[in-house]
């Protein structure tokens, strides 16, 4: 039997060691309303592979930041 987390690189329920864009070294806890959580869960359900809430938030924030950068006028 493999050790806990040996194949996934993380212990169940813990923070991943590495993300797509680098190491996972900052934790940003947040409290949201039930309505926000429901909207997030609806988004997750439509995504391929149904990401967990943390990954869905990372995806949405990254997309929003990229969109903002594209909207900035070039000097």
mmCIF file of the N, C-alpha and C atoms, coordinates in Angstrom:
data_MODEL
# 
_entry.id   MODEL 
# 
loop_
_atom_site.group_PDB 
_atom_site.id 
_atom_site.type_symbol 
_atom_site.label_atom_id 
_atom_site.label_alt_id 
_atom_site.label_comp_id 
_atom_site.label_asym_id 
_atom_site.label_entity_id 
_atom_site.label_seq_id 
_atom_site.pdbx_PDB_ins_code 
_atom_site.Cartn_x 
_atom_site.Cartn_y 
_atom_site.Cartn_z 
_atom_site.occupancy 
_atom_site.B_iso_or_equiv 
_atom_site.pdbx_formal_charge 
_atom_site.auth_seq_id 
_atom_site.auth_comp_id 
_atom_site.auth_asym_id 
_atom_site.auth_atom_id 
_atom_site.pdbx_PDB_model_num 
ATOM 1   N N  . UNK A 1 1  ? 0.835   -1.174 0.000   1.00 0.00 ? 1  UNK A N  1 
ATOM 2   C CA . UNK A 1 1  ? 0.000   0.000  0.000   1.00 0.00 ? 1  UNK A CA 1 
ATOM 3   C C  . UNK A 1 1  ? 0.887   1.246  0.000   1.00 0.00 ? 1  UNK A C  1 
ATOM 4   N N  . UNK A 1 2  ? 0.575   2.203  -0.877  1.00 0.00 ? 2  UNK A N  1 
ATOM 5   C CA . UNK A 1 2  ? 1.363   3.433  -0.978  1.00 0.00 ? 2  UNK A CA 1 
ATOM 6   C C  . UNK A 1 2  ? 1.073   4.345  0.207   1.00 0.00 ? 2  UNK A C  1 
ATOM 7   N N  . UNK A 1 3  ? 2.068   5.128  0.558   1.00 0.00 ? 3  UNK A N  1 
ATOM 8   C CA . UNK A 1 3  ? 1.890   6.090  1.646   1.00 0.00 ? 3  UNK A CA 1 
ATOM 9   C C  . UNK A 1 3  ? 0.863   7.143  1.241   1.00 0.00 ? 3  UNK A C  1 
ATOM 10  N N  . UNK A 1 4  ? 0.196   7.683  2.243   1.00 0.00 ? 4  UNK A N  1 
ATOM 11  C CA . UNK A 1 4  ? -0.815  8.711  2.004   1.00 0.00 ? 4  UNK A CA 1 
ATOM 12  C C  . UNK A 1 4  ? -0.196  9.879  1.248   1.00 0.00 ? 4  UNK A C  1 
ATOM 13  N N  . UNK A 1 5  ? -0.755  10.212 0.117   1.00 0.00 ? 5  UNK A N  1 
ATOM 14  C CA . UNK A 1 5  ? -0.264  11.341 -0.670  1.00 0.00 ? 5  UNK A CA 1 
ATOM 15  C C  . UNK A 1 5  ? 0.908   11.007 -1.567  1.00 0.00 ? 5  UNK A C  1 
ATOM 16  N N  . UNK A 1 6  ? 1.372   9.763  -1.561  1.00 0.00 ? 6  UNK A N  1 
ATOM 17  C CA . UNK A 1 6  ? 2.548   9.404  -2.346  1.00 0.00 ? 6  UNK A CA 1 
ATOM 18  C C  . UNK A 1 6  ? 2.306   9.533  -3.847  1.00 0.00 ? 6  UNK A C  1 
ATOM 19  N N  . UNK A 1 7  ? 1.100   9.282  -4.299  1.00 0.00 ? 7  UNK A N  1 
ATOM 20  C CA . UNK A 1 7  ? 0.833   9.346  -5.739  1.00 0.00 ? 7  UNK A CA 1 
ATOM 21  C C  . UNK A 1 7  ? 0.286   10.688 -6.177  1.00 0.00 ? 7  UNK A C  1 
ATOM 22  N N  . UNK A 1 8  ? -0.298  11.445 -5.273  1.00 0.00 ? 8  UNK A N  1 
ATOM 23  C CA . UNK A 1 8  ? -0.928  12.704 -5.662  1.00 0.00 ? 8  UNK A CA 1 
ATOM 24  C C  . UNK A 1 8  ? -0.079  13.919 -5.350  1.00 0.00 ? 8  UNK A C  1 
ATOM 25  N N  . UNK A 1 9  ? 0.962   13.759 -4.548  1.00 0.00 ? 9  UNK A N  1 
ATOM 26  C CA . UNK A 1 9  ? 1.786   14.898 -4.177  1.00 0.00 ? 9  UNK A CA 1 
ATOM 27  C C  . UNK A 1 9  ? 1.167   15.748 -3.087  1.00 0.00 ? 9  UNK A C  1 
ATOM 28  N N  . UNK A 1 10 ? 0.092   15.261 -2.483  1.00 0.00 ? 10 UNK A N  1 
ATOM 29  C CA . UNK A 1 10 ? -0.543  16.017 -1.408  1.00 0.00 ? 10 UNK A CA 1 
ATOM 30  C C  . UNK A 1 10 ? -1.263  15.061 -0.473  1.00 0.00 ? 10 UNK A C  1 
ATOM 31  N N  . UNK A 1 11 ? -1.474  15.504 0.715   1.00 0.00 ? 11 UNK A N  1 
ATOM 32  C CA . UNK A 1 11 ? -2.240  14.730 1.687   1.00 0.00 ? 11 UNK A CA 1 
ATOM 33  C C  . UNK A 1 11 ? -3.694  15.153 1.532   1.00 0.00 ? 11 UNK A C  1 
ATOM 34  N N  . UNK A 1 12 ? -4.584  14.201 1.578   1.00 0.00 ? 12 UNK A N  1 
ATOM 35  C CA . UNK A 1 12 ? -6.003  14.478 1.375   1.00 0.00 ? 12 UNK A CA 1 
ATOM 36  C C  . UNK A 1 12 ? -6.469  15.645 2.230   1.00 0.00 ? 12 UNK A C  1 
ATOM 37  N N  . UNK A 1 13 ? -7.103  16.623 1.583   1.00 0.00 ? 13 UNK A N  1 
ATOM 38  C CA . UNK A 1 13 ? -7.616  17.777 2.294   1.00 0.00 ? 13 UNK A CA 1 
ATOM 39  C C  . UNK A 1 13 ? -6.591  18.862 2.534   1.00 0.00 ? 13 UNK A C  1 
ATOM 40  N N  . UNK A 1 14 ? -5.342  18.608 2.191   1.00 0.00 ? 14 UNK A N  1 
ATOM 41  C CA . UNK A 1 14 ? -4.300  19.601 2.406   1.00 0.00 ? 14 UNK A CA 1 
ATOM 42  C C  . UNK A 1 14 ? -4.078  20.473 1.180   1.00 0.00 ? 14 UNK A C  1 
ATOM 43  N N  . UNK A 1 15 ? -3.218  21.452 1.338   1.00 0.00 ? 15 UNK A N  1 
ATOM 44  C CA . UNK A 1 15 ? -2.889  22.357 0.252   1.00 0.00 ? 15 UNK A CA 1 
ATOM 45  C C  . UNK A 1 15 ? -1.946  21.644 -0.717  1.00 0.00 ? 15 UNK A C  1 
ATOM 46  N N  . UNK A 1 16 ? -2.173  21.774 -2.033  1.00 0.00 ? 16 UNK A N  1 
ATOM 47  C CA . UNK A 1 16 ? -1.277  21.121 -2.984  1.00 0.00 ? 16 UNK A CA 1 
ATOM 48  C C  . UNK A 1 16 ? 0.129   21.716 -2.868  1.00 0.00 ? 16 UNK A C  1 
ATOM 49  N N  . UNK A 1 17 ? 1.138   20.900 -3.155  1.00 0.00 ? 17 UNK A N  1 
ATOM 50  C CA . UNK A 1 17 ? 2.512   21.383 -3.057  1.00 0.00 ? 17 UNK A CA 1 
ATOM 51  C C  . UNK A 1 17 ? 2.884   22.265 -4.235  1.00 0.00 ? 17 UNK A C  1 
ATOM 52  N N  . UNK A 1 18 ? 2.319   21.989 -5.399  1.00 0.00 ? 18 UNK A N  1 
ATOM 53  C CA . UNK A 1 18 ? 2.653   22.752 -6.586  1.00 0.00 ? 18 UNK A CA 1 
ATOM 54  C C  . UNK A 1 18 ? 1.396   22.991 -7.404  1.00 0.00 ? 18 UNK A C  1 
ATOM 55  N N  . UNK A 1 19 ? 1.274   24.203 -7.935  1.00 0.00 ? 19 UNK A N  1 
ATOM 56  C CA . UNK A 1 19 ? 0.165   24.571 -8.805  1.00 0.00 ? 19 UNK A CA 1 
ATOM 57  C C  . UNK A 1 19 ? 0.679   24.677 -10.231 1.00 0.00 ? 19 UNK A C  1 
ATOM 58  N N  . UNK A 1 20 ? -0.211  24.916 -11.174 1.00 0.00 ? 20 UNK A N  1 
ATOM 59  C CA . UNK A 1 20 ? 0.182   25.022 -12.575 1.00 0.00 ? 20 UNK A CA 1 
ATOM 60  C C  . UNK A 1 20 ? 1.197   26.131 -12.804 1.00 0.00 ? 20 UNK A C  1 
ATOM 61  N N  . UNK A 1 21 ? 1.114   27.206 -12.023 1.00 0.00 ? 21 UNK A N  1 
ATOM 62  C CA . UNK A 1 21 ? 1.992   28.351 -12.254 1.00 0.00 ? 21 UNK A CA 1 
ATOM 63  C C  . UNK A 1 21 ? 3.105   28.489 -11.215 1.00 0.00 ? 21 UNK A C  1 
ATOM 64  N N  . UNK A 1 22 ? 3.353   27.461 -10.419 1.00 0.00 ? 22 UNK A N  1 
ATOM 65  C CA . UNK A 1 22 ? 4.453   27.506 -9.466  1.00 0.00 ? 22 UNK A CA 1 
ATOM 66  C C  . UNK A 1 22 ? 4.093   26.867 -8.146  1.00 0.00 ? 22 UNK A C  1 
ATOM 67  N N  . UNK A 1 23 ? 4.999   27.018 -7.164  1.00 0.00 ? 23 UNK A N  1 
ATOM 68  C CA . UNK A 1 23 ? 4.759   26.383 -5.872  1.00 0.00 ? 23 UNK A CA 1 
ATOM 69  C C  . UNK A 1 23 ? 3.581   27.016 -5.132  1.00 0.00 ? 23 UNK A C  1 
ATOM 70  N N  . UNK A 1 24 ? 2.904   26.207 -4.357  1.00 0.00 ? 24 UNK A N  1 
ATOM 71  C CA . UNK A 1 24 ? 1.787   26.689 -3.548  1.00 0.00 ? 24 UNK A CA 1 
ATOM 72  C C  . UNK A 1 24 ? 2.358   27.115 -2.206  1.00 0.00 ? 24 UNK A C  1 
ATOM 73  N N  . UNK A 1 25 ? 2.661   28.411 -2.065  1.00 0.00 ? 25 UNK A N  1 
ATOM 74  C CA . UNK A 1 25 ? 3.297   28.849 -0.845  1.00 0.00 ? 25 UNK A CA 1 
ATOM 75  C C  . UNK A 1 25 ? 2.556   29.974 -0.129  1.00 0.00 ? 25 UNK A C  1 
ATOM 76  N N  . UNK A 1 26 ? 1.376   30.350 -0.607  1.00 0.00 ? 26 UNK A N  1 
ATOM 77  C CA . UNK A 1 26 ? 0.583   31.387 0.045   1.00 0.00 ? 26 UNK A CA 1 
ATOM 78  C C  . UNK A 1 26 ? -0.836  30.873 0.226   1.00 0.00 ? 26 UNK A C  1 
ATOM 79  N N  . UNK A 1 27 ? -1.353  30.990 1.428   1.00 0.00 ? 27 UNK A N  1 
ATOM 80  C CA . UNK A 1 27 ? -2.723  30.576 1.717   1.00 0.00 ? 27 UNK A CA 1 
ATOM 81  C C  . UNK A 1 27 ? -3.567  31.830 1.868   1.00 0.00 ? 27 UNK A C  1 
ATOM 82  N N  . UNK A 1 28 ? -4.718  31.868 1.195   1.00 0.00 ? 28 UNK A N  1 
ATOM 83  C CA . UNK A 1 28 ? -5.624  33.012 1.271   1.00 0.00 ? 28 UNK A CA 1 
ATOM 84  C C  . UNK A 1 28 ? -7.003  32.545 1.737   1.00 0.00 ? 28 UNK A C  1 
ATOM 85  N N  . UNK A 1 29 ? -7.184  32.407 3.053   1.00 0.00 ? 29 UNK A N  1 
ATOM 86  C CA . UNK A 1 29 ? -8.495  31.976 3.545   1.00 0.00 ? 29 UNK A CA 1 
ATOM 87  C C  . UNK A 1 29 ? -9.544  33.053 3.271   1.00 0.00 ? 29 UNK A C  1 
ATOM 88  N N  . UNK A 1 30 ? -10.763 32.625 3.011   1.00 0.00 ? 30 UNK A N  1 
ATOM 89  C CA . UNK A 1 30 ? -11.824 33.587 2.750   1.00 0.00 ? 30 UNK A CA 1 
ATOM 90  C C  . UNK A 1 30 ? -13.158 33.043 3.235   1.00 0.00 ? 30 UNK A C  1 
ATOM 91  N N  . UNK A 1 31 ? -14.031 33.953 3.583   1.00 0.00 ? 31 UNK A N  1 
ATOM 92  C CA . UNK A 1 31 ? -15.385 33.609 3.997   1.00 0.00 ? 31 UNK A CA 1 
ATOM 93  C C  . UNK A 1 31 ? -16.319 34.239 2.978   1.00 0.00 ? 31 UNK A C  1 
ATOM 94  N N  . UNK A 1 32 ? -17.279 33.449 2.476   1.00 0.00 ? 32 UNK A N  1 
ATOM 95  C CA . UNK A 1 32 ? -18.204 33.932 1.456   1.00 0.00 ? 32 UNK A CA 1 
ATOM 96  C C  . UNK A 1 32 ? -19.637 33.633 1.866   1.00 0.00 ? 32 UNK A C  1 
ATOM 97  N N  . UNK A 1 33 ? -20.566 34.296 1.195   1.00 0.00 ? 33 UNK A N  1 
ATOM 98  C CA . UNK A 1 33 ? -21.981 34.039 1.462   1.00 0.00 ? 33 UNK A CA 1 
ATOM 99  C C  . UNK A 1 33 ? -22.389 32.705 0.835   1.00 0.00 ? 33 UNK A C  1 
ATOM 100 N N  . UNK A 1 34 ? -23.507 32.190 1.276   1.00 0.00 ? 34 UNK A N  1 
ATOM 101 C CA . UNK A 1 34 ? -24.024 30.954 0.695   1.00 0.00 ? 34 UNK A CA 1 
ATOM 102 C C  . UNK A 1 34 ? -24.349 31.154 -0.785  1.00 0.00 ? 34 UNK A C  1 
ATOM 103 N N  . UNK A 1 35 ? -24.841 32.348 -1.140  1.00 0.00 ? 35 UNK A N  1 
ATOM 104 C CA . UNK A 1 35 ? -25.163 32.639 -2.542  1.00 0.00 ? 35 UNK A CA 1 
ATOM 105 C C  . UNK A 1 35 ? -23.905 32.575 -3.412  1.00 0.00 ? 35 UNK A C  1 
ATOM 106 N N  . UNK A 1 36 ? -22.789 33.113 -2.896  1.00 0.00 ? 36 UNK A N  1 
ATOM 107 C CA . UNK A 1 36 ? -21.527 33.055 -3.634  1.00 0.00 ? 36 UNK A CA 1 
ATOM 108 C C  . UNK A 1 36 ? -21.081 31.608 -3.807  1.00 0.00 ? 36 UNK A C  1 
ATOM 109 N N  . UNK A 1 37 ? -21.154 30.829 -2.727  1.00 0.00 ? 37 UNK A N  1 
ATOM 110 C CA . UNK A 1 37 ? -20.757 29.423 -2.779  1.00 0.00 ? 37 UNK A CA 1 
ATOM 111 C C  . UNK A 1 37 ? -21.628 28.651 -3.765  1.00 0.00 ? 37 UNK A C  1 
ATOM 112 N N  . UNK A 1 38 ? -22.911 28.958 -3.809  1.00 0.00 ? 38 UNK A N  1 
ATOM 113 C CA . UNK A 1 38 ? -23.815 28.291 -4.750  1.00 0.00 ? 38 UNK A CA 1 
ATOM 114 C C  . UNK A 1 38 ? -23.448 28.623 -6.193  1.00 0.00 ? 38 UNK A C  1 
ATOM 115 N N  . UNK A 1 39 ? -23.128 29.912 -6.444  1.00 0.00 ? 39 UNK A N  1 
ATOM 116 C CA . UNK A 1 39 ? -22.724 30.312 -7.802  1.00 0.00 ? 39 UNK A CA 1 
ATOM 117 C C  . UNK A 1 39 ? -21.412 29.643 -8.186  1.00 0.00 ? 39 UNK A C  1 
ATOM 118 N N  . UNK A 1 40 ? -20.483 29.563 -7.249  1.00 0.00 ? 40 UNK A N  1 
ATOM 119 C CA . UNK A 1 40 ? -19.200 28.907 -7.509  1.00 0.00 ? 40 UNK A CA 1 
ATOM 120 C C  . UNK A 1 40 ? -19.412 27.425 -7.811  1.00 0.00 ? 40 UNK A C  1 
ATOM 121 N N  . UNK A 1 41 ? -20.265 26.771 -7.047  1.00 0.00 ? 41 UNK A N  1 
ATOM 122 C CA . UNK A 1 41 ? -20.539 25.349 -7.272  1.00 0.00 ? 41 UNK A CA 1 
ATOM 123 C C  . UNK A 1 41 ? -21.217 25.118 -8.625  1.00 0.00 ? 41 UNK A C  1 
ATOM 124 N N  . UNK A 1 42 ? -22.077 26.037 -9.046  1.00 0.00 ? 42 UNK A N  1 
ATOM 125 C CA . UNK A 1 42 ? -22.712 25.920 -10.360 1.00 0.00 ? 42 UNK A CA 1 
ATOM 126 C C  . UNK A 1 42 ? -21.663 26.046 -11.459 1.00 0.00 ? 42 UNK A C  1 
ATOM 127 N N  . UNK A 1 43 ? -20.716 26.974 -11.288 1.00 0.00 ? 43 UNK A N  1 
ATOM 128 C CA . UNK A 1 43 ? -19.615 27.125 -12.242 1.00 0.00 ? 43 UNK A CA 1 
ATOM 129 C C  . UNK A 1 43 ? -18.785 25.841 -12.299 1.00 0.00 ? 43 UNK A C  1 
ATOM 130 N N  . UNK A 1 44 ? -18.432 25.315 -11.126 1.00 0.00 ? 44 UNK A N  1 
ATOM 131 C CA . UNK A 1 44 ? -17.611 24.100 -11.055 1.00 0.00 ? 44 UNK A CA 1 
ATOM 132 C C  . UNK A 1 44 ? -18.270 22.932 -11.781 1.00 0.00 ? 44 UNK A C  1 
ATOM 133 N N  . UNK A 1 45 ? -19.571 22.810 -11.621 1.00 0.00 ? 45 UNK A N  1 
ATOM 134 C CA . UNK A 1 45 ? -20.296 21.685 -12.212 1.00 0.00 ? 45 UNK A CA 1 
ATOM 135 C C  . UNK A 1 45 ? -20.222 21.692 -13.737 1.00 0.00 ? 45 UNK A C  1 
ATOM 136 N N  . UNK A 1 46 ? -20.046 22.871 -14.322 1.00 0.00 ? 46 UNK A N  1 
ATOM 137 C CA . UNK A 1 46 ? -19.983 22.991 -15.783 1.00 0.00 ? 46 UNK A CA 1 
ATOM 138 C C  . UNK A 1 46 ? -18.567 22.813 -16.329 1.00 0.00 ? 46 UNK A C  1 
ATOM 139 N N  . UNK A 1 47 ? -17.572 22.828 -15.452 1.00 0.00 ? 47 UNK A N  1 
ATOM 140 C CA . UNK A 1 47 ? -16.177 22.729 -15.881 1.00 0.00 ? 47 UNK A CA 1 
ATOM 141 C C  . UNK A 1 47 ? -15.759 21.269 -16.054 1.00 0.00 ? 47 UNK A C  1 
ATOM 142 N N  . UNK A 1 48 ? -14.868 21.006 -17.028 1.00 0.00 ? 48 UNK A N  1 
ATOM 143 C CA . UNK A 1 48 ? -14.371 19.634 -17.206 1.00 0.00 ? 48 UNK A CA 1 
ATOM 144 C C  . UNK A 1 48 ? -13.631 19.161 -15.957 1.00 0.00 ? 48 UNK A C  1 
ATOM 145 N N  . UNK A 1 49 ? -13.919 17.972 -15.532 1.00 0.00 ? 49 UNK A N  1 
ATOM 146 C CA . UNK A 1 49 ? -13.260 17.393 -14.374 1.00 0.00 ? 49 UNK A CA 1 
ATOM 147 C C  . UNK A 1 49 ? -13.745 17.913 -13.040 1.00 0.00 ? 49 UNK A C  1 
ATOM 148 N N  . UNK A 1 50 ? -14.704 18.803 -13.014 1.00 0.00 ? 50 UNK A N  1 
ATOM 149 C CA . UNK A 1 50 ? -15.267 19.421 -11.806 1.00 0.00 ? 50 UNK A CA 1 
ATOM 150 C C  . UNK A 1 50 ? -14.157 19.756 -10.804 1.00 0.00 ? 50 UNK A C  1 
ATOM 151 N N  . UNK A 1 51 ? -13.506 20.916 -10.999 1.00 0.00 ? 51 UNK A N  1 
ATOM 152 C CA . UNK A 1 51 ? -12.433 21.302 -10.079 1.00 0.00 ? 51 UNK A CA 1 
ATOM 153 C C  . UNK A 1 51 ? -12.980 21.539 -8.667  1.00 0.00 ? 51 UNK A C  1 
ATOM 154 N N  . UNK A 1 52 ? -12.101 21.400 -7.677  1.00 0.00 ? 52 UNK A N  1 
ATOM 155 C CA . UNK A 1 52 ? -12.543 21.706 -6.316  1.00 0.00 ? 52 UNK A CA 1 
ATOM 156 C C  . UNK A 1 52 ? -12.726 23.213 -6.193  1.00 0.00 ? 52 UNK A C  1 
ATOM 157 N N  . UNK A 1 53 ? -13.262 23.657 -5.085  1.00 0.00 ? 53 UNK A N  1 
ATOM 158 C CA . UNK A 1 53 ? -13.567 25.083 -4.931  1.00 0.00 ? 53 UNK A CA 1 
ATOM 159 C C  . UNK A 1 53 ? -12.323 25.953 -5.039  1.00 0.00 ? 53 UNK A C  1 
ATOM 160 N N  . UNK A 1 54 ? -11.230 25.530 -4.431  1.00 0.00 ? 54 UNK A N  1 
ATOM 161 C CA . UNK A 1 54 ? -10.007 26.322 -4.490  1.00 0.00 ? 54 UNK A CA 1 
ATOM 162 C C  . UNK A 1 54 ? -9.515  26.488 -5.922  1.00 0.00 ? 54 UNK A C  1 
ATOM 163 N N  . UNK A 1 55 ? -9.493  25.402 -6.664  1.00 0.00 ? 55 UNK A N  1 
ATOM 164 C CA . UNK A 1 55 ? -9.040  25.463 -8.056  1.00 0.00 ? 55 UNK A CA 1 
ATOM 165 C C  . UNK A 1 55 ? -9.990  26.311 -8.889  1.00 0.00 ? 55 UNK A C  1 
ATOM 166 N N  . UNK A 1 56 ? -11.284 26.211 -8.645  1.00 0.00 ? 56 UNK A N  1 
ATOM 167 C CA . UNK A 1 56 ? -12.253 27.028 -9.389  1.00 0.00 ? 56 UNK A CA 1 
ATOM 168 C C  . UNK A 1 56 ? -12.036 28.508 -9.115  1.00 0.00 ? 56 UNK A C  1 
ATOM 169 N N  . UNK A 1 57 ? -11.767 28.863 -7.865  1.00 0.00 ? 57 UNK A N  1 
ATOM 170 C CA . UNK A 1 57 ? -11.505 30.268 -7.528  1.00 0.00 ? 57 UNK A CA 1 
ATOM 171 C C  . UNK A 1 57 ? -10.228 30.736 -8.207  1.00 0.00 ? 57 UNK A C  1 
ATOM 172 N N  . UNK A 1 58 ? -9.164  29.900 -8.172  1.00 0.00 ? 58 UNK A N  1 
ATOM 173 C CA . UNK A 1 58 ? -7.918  30.268 -8.854  1.00 0.00 ? 58 UNK A CA 1 
ATOM 174 C C  . UNK A 1 58 ? -8.158  30.490 -10.337 1.00 0.00 ? 58 UNK A C  1 
ATOM 175 N N  . UNK A 1 59 ? -8.934  29.623 -10.966 1.00 0.00 ? 59 UNK A N  1 
ATOM 176 C CA . UNK A 1 59 ? -9.231  29.737 -12.393 1.00 0.00 ? 59 UNK A CA 1 
ATOM 177 C C  . UNK A 1 59 ? -9.985  31.030 -12.696 1.00 0.00 ? 59 UNK A C  1 
ATOM 178 N N  . UNK A 1 60 ? -11.018 31.309 -11.935 1.00 0.00 ? 60 UNK A N  1 
ATOM 179 C CA . UNK A 1 60 ? -11.823 32.514 -12.165 1.00 0.00 ? 60 UNK A CA 1 
ATOM 180 C C  . UNK A 1 60 ? -11.023 33.796 -11.937 1.00 0.00 ? 60 UNK A C  1 
ATOM 181 N N  . UNK A 1 61 ? -10.235 33.836 -10.879 1.00 0.00 ? 61 UNK A N  1 
ATOM 182 C CA . UNK A 1 61 ? -9.440  35.030 -10.595 1.00 0.00 ? 61 UNK A CA 1 
ATOM 183 C C  . UNK A 1 61 ? -8.385  35.226 -11.676 1.00 0.00 ? 61 UNK A C  1 
ATOM 184 N N  . UNK A 1 62 ? -7.748  34.152 -12.105 1.00 0.00 ? 62 UNK A N  1 
ATOM 185 C CA . UNK A 1 62 ? -6.751  34.247 -13.163 1.00 0.00 ? 62 UNK A CA 1 
ATOM 186 C C  . UNK A 1 62 ? -7.366  34.777 -14.457 1.00 0.00 ? 62 UNK A C  1 
ATOM 187 N N  . UNK A 1 63 ? -8.540  34.261 -14.814 1.00 0.00 ? 63 UNK A N  1 
ATOM 188 C CA . UNK A 1 63 ? -9.225  34.732 -16.019 1.00 0.00 ? 63 UNK A CA 1 
ATOM 189 C C  . UNK A 1 63 ? -9.591  36.217 -15.895 1.00 0.00 ? 63 UNK A C  1 
ATOM 190 N N  . UNK A 1 64 ? -10.046 36.638 -14.730 1.00 0.00 ? 64 UNK A N  1 
ATOM 191 C CA . UNK A 1 64 ? -10.412 38.042 -14.527 1.00 0.00 ? 64 UNK A CA 1 
ATOM 192 C C  . UNK A 1 64 ? -9.186  38.949 -14.624 1.00 0.00 ? 64 UNK A C  1 
ATOM 193 N N  . UNK A 1 65 ? -8.077  38.529 -14.032 1.00 0.00 ? 65 UNK A N  1 
ATOM 194 C CA . UNK A 1 65 ? -6.858  39.331 -14.093 1.00 0.00 ? 65 UNK A CA 1 
ATOM 195 C C  . UNK A 1 65 ? -6.327  39.420 -15.523 1.00 0.00 ? 65 UNK A C  1 
ATOM 196 N N  . UNK A 1 66 ? -6.374  38.314 -16.256 1.00 0.00 ? 66 UNK A N  1 
ATOM 197 C CA . UNK A 1 66 ? -5.942  38.323 -17.661 1.00 0.00 ? 66 UNK A CA 1 
ATOM 198 C C  . UNK A 1 66 ? -6.808  39.266 -18.485 1.00 0.00 ? 66 UNK A C  1 
ATOM 199 N N  . UNK A 1 67 ? -8.112  39.250 -18.247 1.00 0.00 ? 67 UNK A N  1 
ATOM 200 C CA . UNK A 1 67 ? -9.030  40.125 -18.987 1.00 0.00 ? 67 UNK A CA 1 
ATOM 201 C C  . UNK A 1 67 ? -8.730  41.586 -18.690 1.00 0.00 ? 67 UNK A C  1 
ATOM 202 N N  . UNK A 1 68 ? -8.432  41.902 -17.435 1.00 0.00 ? 68 UNK A N  1 
ATOM 203 C CA . UNK A 1 68 ? -8.087  43.289 -17.062 1.00 0.00 ? 68 UNK A CA 1 
ATOM 204 C C  . UNK A 1 68 ? -6.822  43.740 -17.774 1.00 0.00 ? 68 UNK A C  1 
ATOM 205 N N  . UNK A 1 69 ? -5.833  42.848 -17.830 1.00 0.00 ? 69 UNK A N  1 
ATOM 206 C CA . UNK A 1 69 ? -4.580  43.201 -18.490 1.00 0.00 ? 69 UNK A CA 1 
ATOM 207 C C  . UNK A 1 69 ? -4.787  43.443 -19.987 1.00 0.00 ? 69 UNK A C  1 
ATOM 208 N N  . UNK A 1 70 ? -5.673  42.685 -20.601 1.00 0.00 ? 70 UNK A N  1 
ATOM 209 C CA . UNK A 1 70 ? -5.958  42.873 -22.038 1.00 0.00 ? 70 UNK A CA 1 
ATOM 210 C C  . UNK A 1 70 ? -6.689  44.177 -22.286 1.00 0.00 ? 70 UNK A C  1 
ATOM 211 N N  . UNK A 1 71 ? -7.446  44.685 -21.317 1.00 0.00 ? 71 UNK A N  1 
ATOM 212 C CA . UNK A 1 71 ? -8.220  45.906 -21.484 1.00 0.00 ? 71 UNK A CA 1 
ATOM 213 C C  . UNK A 1 71 ? -7.368  47.167 -21.315 1.00 0.00 ? 71 UNK A C  1 
ATOM 214 N N  . UNK A 1 72 ? -6.223  47.058 -20.657 1.00 0.00 ? 72 UNK A N  1 
ATOM 215 C CA . UNK A 1 72 ? -5.387  48.233 -20.419 1.00 0.00 ? 72 UNK A CA 1 
ATOM 216 C C  . UNK A 1 72 ? -4.869  48.769 -21.756 1.00 0.00 ? 72 UNK A C  1 
ATOM 217 N N  . UNK A 1 73 ? -4.949  50.095 -21.951 1.00 0.00 ? 73 UNK A N  1 
ATOM 218 C CA . UNK A 1 73 ? -4.408  50.662 -23.189 1.00 0.00 ? 73 UNK A CA 1 
ATOM 219 C C  . UNK A 1 73 ? -2.892  50.552 -23.218 1.00 0.00 ? 73 UNK A C  1 
ATOM 220 N N  . UNK A 1 74 ? -2.356  50.265 -24.372 1.00 0.00 ? 74 UNK A N  1 
ATOM 221 C CA . UNK A 1 74 ? -0.908  50.154 -24.536 1.00 0.00 ? 74 UNK A CA 1 
ATOM 222 C C  . UNK A 1 74 ? -0.319  51.554 -24.686 1.00 0.00 ? 74 UNK A C  1 
ATOM 223 N N  . UNK A 1 75 ? 0.770   51.853 -23.959 1.00 0.00 ? 75 UNK A N  1 
ATOM 224 C CA . UNK A 1 75 ? 1.377   53.208 -24.043 1.00 0.00 ? 75 UNK A CA 1 
ATOM 225 C C  . UNK A 1 75 ? 2.058   53.449 -25.368 1.00 0.00 ? 75 UNK A C  1 
# 
